[in-house]
């Protein structure tokens, strides 16, 4: 119920106040598990994705959130109800990777920001190979996403929210197979980041 109310409200808010434009939604499977791989330049990125996918498709997303956010018991409880789970950002968090794989194998949708943190400039940064591990182990499609101008609305260092048009571009699914070994993870990650970069135009 909480997810439904919050995600539905986000969709309405972004449509009304940010003239949210969505491109490529037809590339998203109507059922089954997949991974969304998005750029990350704003505090608004998770609610944008959550709002779009629930507001348009009634699909709920799972998110990784830095573990510090769960230290406040009330806010942590709230995040859990929004299908978020903690990740340690400064290390290879095997527990978070296992939980990611578990949720996807259950048939759920996972949203990942491969850069690991918000870009301070809004430019796409290097991706971490954890997404390649999850994608190959879970055996599900990866769908690249580029959120444009969310950093203008509320980027790193912003003192307040600026109401401006935001565009979310969704690319075609990419399939990776189980036989990929760990030495291929950097290459897979680079191909995912390249697919995200292609959506910038």
C-alpha positions in Angstrom: 0.0 0.0 0.0 2.8 2.4 0.9 4.6 1.7 -2.4 1.4 2.2 -4.4 0.7 5.6 -2.7 4.2 7.0 -2.9 5.1 5.8 -6.4 1.8 6.9 -7.8 2.2 10.3 -6.2 5.7 10.7 -7.6 4.4 10.0 -11.1 1.8 12.7 -10.8 4.2 15.2 -9.3 6.9 14.7 -12.0 4.3 14.9 -14.8 2.8 18.1 -13.4 5.8 20.0 -12.1 8.7 18.6 -14.3 6.8 18.0 -17.6 8.2 14.5 -17.4 8.8 13.0 -20.9 9.2 9.3 -21.3 10.7 7.7 -24.4 11.1 4.0 -25.2 8.7 2.5 -22.7 7.8 0.0 -25.4 11.2 -1.6 -24.8 10.2 -2.7 -21.4 8.9 -6.3 -21.0 5.3 -6.3 -19.7 6.1 -9.2 -17.4 9.1 -11.1 -16.0 12.3 -9.9 -14.2 14.8 -7.5 -15.6 17.4 -5.0 -14.5 17.2 -1.3 -15.1 20.7 0.3 -15.4 20.4 4.1 -15.2 22.7 7.1 -15.0 22.7 8.8 -11.6 23.0 12.6 -11.3 20.2 13.6 -8.9 18.4 12.8 -5.7 15.3 12.6 -7.9 16.5 9.6 -10.0 15.0 6.8 -7.8 11.6 8.5 -7.4 11.5 9.3 -11.1 12.1 5.6 -12.1 9.7 4.3 -9.4 7.0 6.8 -10.4 7.3 6.0 -14.1 7.2 2.2 -13.8 4.4 2.2 -11.3 2.4 5.1 -12.8 2.6 3.7 -16.4 3.0 -0.1 -15.9 2.1 -0.9 -12.3 5.6 -2.5 -12.0 7.3 -2.2 -8.7 11.1 -1.6 -8.6 13.7 -2.8 -6.1 16.5 -0.3 -5.3 19.8 -0.5 -3.6 20.4 2.4 -1.2 23.4 3.3 0.8 23.4 1.6 4.2 23.7 4.9 6.1 20.1 5.7 5.1 18.8 2.8 7.1 20.5 3.9 10.4 17.4 6.0 11.2 14.9 3.3 12.2 11.8 5.3 11.0 13.4 6.2 7.6 14.8 2.7 7.3 11.4 1.2 7.8 10.0 3.5 5.2 12.7 2.5 2.7 12.1 -1.2 3.2 8.4 -0.6 2.4 9.6 1.0 -0.8 11.5 -2.2 -1.7 14.9 -0.7 -1.0 17.7 -2.6 0.6 21.1 -1.5 1.9 24.5 -1.6 0.2 27.9 -0.7 1.5 29.2 1.7 -1.1 32.9 1.7 -0.2 33.5 -2.0 -0.6 32.4 -5.0 -2.6 29.3 -5.8 -0.7 28.7 -9.5 -1.4 25.6 -9.5 0.8 23.9 -6.8 -1.4 24.9 -8.6 -4.6 23.4 -11.9 -3.3 20.2 -10.1 -2.3 20.1 -8.4 -5.7 20.4 -11.8 -7.5 17.8 -13.4 -5.1 15.2 -10.7 -5.8 15.7 -10.9 -9.6 15.5 -14.7 -9.6 12.2 -14.4 -7.8 10.9 -12.5 -10.8 11.3 -9.0 -9.5 12.6 -5.9 -11.2 15.9 -4.4 -9.9 17.0 -0.8 -10.6 20.7 -0.2 -10.4 22.8 2.9 -10.8 26.1 1.4 -12.0 28.1 4.5 -11.2 27.5 3.8 -7.5 26.9 7.5 -6.6 25.6 10.7 -8.0 27.7 12.3 -10.7 28.9 15.7 -9.4 29.0 17.1 -12.9 26.0 15.4 -14.4 28.3 13.6 -16.8 28.2 9.8 -17.0 31.0 8.2 -14.9 32.6 4.8 -15.0 30.4 1.9 -13.9 31.2 -0.7 -11.3 31.3 -4.4 -12.3 28.7 -5.5 -9.7 25.9 -5.0 -12.2 27.7 -7.4 -14.6 27.8 -10.1 -11.9 24.2 -9.7 -11.0 23.0 -9.7 -14.7 25.0 -12.8 -15.6 24.1 -14.8 -12.5 20.4 -13.9 -12.6 20.3 -14.4 -16.4 17.8 -11.6 -17.1 17.8 -8.7 -19.6 19.5 -5.4 -18.7 17.6 -2.3 -19.9 19.7 0.9 -20.2 18.1 4.1 -19.0 19.2 7.7 -19.3 17.5 10.4 -17.2 18.2 13.8 -18.7 18.2 17.1 -16.8 17.4 15.7 -13.4 20.8 17.2 -12.3 19.4 20.6 -13.3 16.4 20.0 -11.1 18.3 18.8 -8.1 21.9 17.8 -8.6 24.9 17.5 -6.4 25.4 20.8 -4.4 22.0 22.1 -5.3 20.4 24.1 -2.5 16.8 23.8 -3.7 14.8 22.0 -6.3 14.4 23.7 -9.7 11.3 22.9 -11.7 12.5 22.1 -15.2 11.6 19.5 -17.9 13.0 16.0 -17.3 13.3 13.3 -19.9 13.7 9.6 -19.3 15.0 7.6 -22.2 14.7 3.8 -22.1 16.8 1.6 -24.4 16.3 -1.9 -25.8 17.1 -4.9 -23.6 20.6 -6.4 -23.6 21.0 -10.1 -22.9 24.0 -11.5 -21.1 24.5 -15.3 -20.7 25.5 -17.4 -17.7 28.7 -18.6 -19.4 30.4 -15.2 -18.9 33.3 -15.6 -16.4 34.4 -13.0 -13.9 37.2 -11.7 -16.1 34.5 -10.6 -18.6 32.7 -8.4 -16.0 34.5 -5.2 -16.8 33.8 -5.6 -20.5 30.1 -6.3 -19.8 29.9 -3.3 -17.5 31.5 -1.1 -20.2 28.9 -2.3 -22.7 26.1 -1.4 -20.4 27.6 2.0 -19.8 28.0 2.5 -23.5 24.3 1.6 -24.0 23.3 4.2 -21.4 25.6 6.8 -23.1 24.0 6.2 -26.4 20.7 7.4 -25.0 22.1 10.9 -24.1 21.6 12.2 -27.7 
